[in-house]
Amino acid sequence: MTFLLQNLINALQWGSFYALIALGYSMVYGVLMLFNFAHGDVFMVGAYIGFFVSSGLLAVAALGFVALPTGVMLALILVLTLIIAMFLNTFVGMAVERIGYRPLRAAPRASAAITGLMIGIILETGNLALFGAQRRSFPTLIETATFQFAGVSVTNKKIMIVLVSLLLMLALHIFVRRTKWGMAMRAMAFDYVVVPLMGVPINLIALLTFGLGSALAAAAGILYGVAYPVLDPYMGILFGWKAFVAAILGGRGSVLGAGLAGFLLGFIEIFVAAIFPSTMRDLIAFSIILLILTVRPHGFFGEPYSARLRL
Amino acid sequence: MGAGLESSTTNRSSMRNRLSSYWEPYSQVPWLGWLVSALIATLLEQLIGTPLARVLGLTKPPALFGLVIMLKEPGLIPSALVYVLLIYLVPIGLVARFGASLANKVAARLLDYPVVLSALVHIALLYATLHLWSGVSDYRLLVVKLTLIAVIVTLSLNVVNGYMGEFSCSHPGFMALGAYGASVFTVLLFVQDSRFGPPLLPLPLVLQHVLFPISLIVGGLVAALGALLVAIPSFRTRGDYLAIISLAFMFIVKSLFENLEFVGGPRGLGNQPDLATLPWVFFWTMACIWIINNFVRSILGKALNAVRDGEMAADAMTVNTRHTKMVAFLFAAFWAGVSGGLFAHVLRYINPGTFGIRKLAEVLAMVYLGGLNSVAGSVVGAVGFNLLSEALRPLEIFKWIIIPVLLIVLMVFRPTGLIAFTELDVGELLKPKVKPEEEVEYAAATR
């Protein structure tokens, strides 16, 4: 039981990264029907932006203009880092849309996927060229405190990560469901051709979709940096592709589905690694996903779609 | 201002006219002429390449048309240019220009016999050129082999992504299956190996070479078997599920080989016998081009295009859509497996990490660079990408900025690739550019 609970908590943390990244994929896929293969690297860029912002803020704080207790100061820096990095990463996402996707609106969808893939490679290599191959360690913004509940140890970091990601997901859900912009996004997901005729600015919505996804990816990057403070230019690749699979598993354009599938992927990976040798993680996790997709090819919350004639 | 604009347009058009008038004689050169002149250029390199390189201050003949040298040592750019000009451009240009009428006559005469003969002559000339060119250094040989293998895998992915219109991500996985399948076959049978023990079938080397195709076919069949696992769930519905399932499959295959200790796990599998000689690689590439070209021009290939353009309409027109997609996907996977087998025997070492996301990005880049739905495009894409990739190697990591930028620019201006949606008509390639009777008229007119 303890084993189960302990891994459940680890899985919640691990799954929140996947869920946050998967949301970005899922929104782009839902609204524009495109694969944003650069998203994993946008996550990496977000983590790096977070690293530089937080390092900068720490340096400013060290100058001692503002006198606050250390804990409060660090928490403030974390919040500021989250906000600033999410804001800045929005522009990275928008740039991806503007450079890689908008010129290809009329092209086959796969071509846009290729440009996305190439932008991802440029982001990785550009990072490598600019900042070198050494790994960066994310500054410590939270002093780890461990709580014990019935033999299960929970750190304050884990609680914070899960809470922040859940809050962000809730905020996104509300945005998509309750605001006019969110309605425009859902309308575009519903019908890509007619909606622009109704006065919905298609390019603006596309930018918004990419920007929102990238903001969430930046949040995921910073939370990842808090939990595992090692950043390298290729960290986004595997994360991104796995989150992509999770996004599809959730169903086309479903915010709830992508979040759930992200957590599910986290659960599968953590439990597989806990029970089997950890080298089997990908093998078993993807086999399970393959099975799920075989049974439910349209994902958890996606609309079934078939091109076969029903006579 | 209007006048200036006008004069600039006339200038441009006159320049284009002049350029096309320079090109005019070369448009009369048949493929036979180009192949013969390339062969002569490589012969020339064999004869005077090394002394010429010494005279020009190069230590040895430039490996890749001087491209690598130019980036590595900018001071040597003039000598490399002169070398390329003297060895390749001038001889090829002269021979092609002045041998054109002879080449046209020979090409026309060859077509009096069965087409196969003409095709064989062309292929033999191409092989001779490649053999001589790659004989100069081991590096060239490796580049040629890897490029030919890339042609196979690009063609096979084009069958799925171009002709079938689905988005498959599993080709690195199929390559891995083929590579491991073929490697286990040859290592088990022919080689004394620490992992697999003594050879089960200790044959003389000649017979090993003869039996090598069997191992490739085994690799291809293993890959096709893996493709069946992808095809069964993903072709039940349309949509993007092939992309996801094939992606998951790629990860599964990579992870599987990392966990299979008897093929070396993450350390990889080495000690493959040196069987992938240039003749075999060349033979398989030509076979692949020939078979895939016939496949996509067959009824099945046309049905595949129909499925891509409108699955419901194709279904209504009695195309068995599921069967068509399955056959094409397994067929493509077979060739990816063959290319994997060749790849393993060229490098003589493979590990699971080779067949990951980076490989996928490369193969996709080659397909979309060359052009969807086009055999010629795939050949151009694979050769172009490999040459570019090798030429930019001295730039180290900046190579991976330049290539993606080029590809993005290409996608923006030509979203389906360089030579997309064309049919490769081999008969057309073999024909003379000018028929002998027209030749006389042409000569009379130019005189």
Interface residues (C-beta under 8 A of the other chain):
Chain A: F35 I99 G100 P103 L104 A106 A107 P108 A110 S111 A112 A113 I114 T115 L117 M118 I119 I121 I122 E124 T125 G126 L128 A129 I237 L238 W241 F244 V245 I248 L249 P277 T279 M280 R281 D282 L283 F286 S287 I289 L290 L293 T294 P297 H298 P304 Y305 S306 A307 R308 L309
Chain B: N161 F167 I232 P233 S234 R236 T237 R238 G239 D240 Y241 A243 I244 I245 L247 A248 F249 F251 I252 K254 S255 L256 E258 N259 P266 E311 M312 D315 A316 T321 I357 A361 L364 A365 Y368 L372 I397 F398 W400 I401 I403 P404 V405 L407 I408 M411 V412 P415 T416
